Amino acid sequence: MDIHTDFPERLKPGLKVFVGPKYNPMVIASRRGHAAGLLVRMRGVKTPEQAGVYRNLWVFVPTADRPTLPDGEYYHHQLLGLEVHSDGGQILGTLIEVLETGANDVYVISDVQGKELLLPAIPEVILEVDLEQGRMLVHLMEGLV
């Protein structure tokens, strides 16, 4: 299993997870590190053939089981769908994707015509995130538009 979480320590035996596009409920039976990822055995999966059905599928944890983040940090799924406004009063569109670039995330904003705007997730650009109102306030630096 490739690791796509900042909290791999929570993937421990006994944890209920949901596997694949149909979110099949399963329970982790054991795990161990392997190269840059993990080898995970699920309860009830006894043979390599049974395990093969789950190869290369995403493993999800319930939202309620996610660790709390510090103020000002958000899970990507919390940001998707936010309406993005500029500090000049313009509605720019909806945040549709978060790209992980290494240096900082990049937010993909799509307007009603489907035109995309890429915004770096840096404090100089992202001024405010209001999850309750479903809005993000941004400052468009010169060269971004």
Sequence and secondary structure as in RCSB ss.txt:
>XXXX:A:sequence
MDIHTDFPERLKPGLKVFVGPKYNPMVIASRRGHAAGLLVRMRGVKTPEQAGVYRNLWVFVPTADRPTLPDGEYY
HHQLLGLEVHSDGGQILGTLIEVLETGANDVYVISDVQGKELLLPAIPEVILEVDLEQGRMLVHLMEGLV
>XXXX:A:secstr
     S GGG  TT EEEETTTTEEEEEEEEEEETTEEEEEETT  SHHHHHTTTT  EE  GGGS    TT   
HHHHTT EEEETTS EEEEEEEEEE SSSEEEEEE TT  EEEEE STTTEEEEETTTTEEEE   TT  
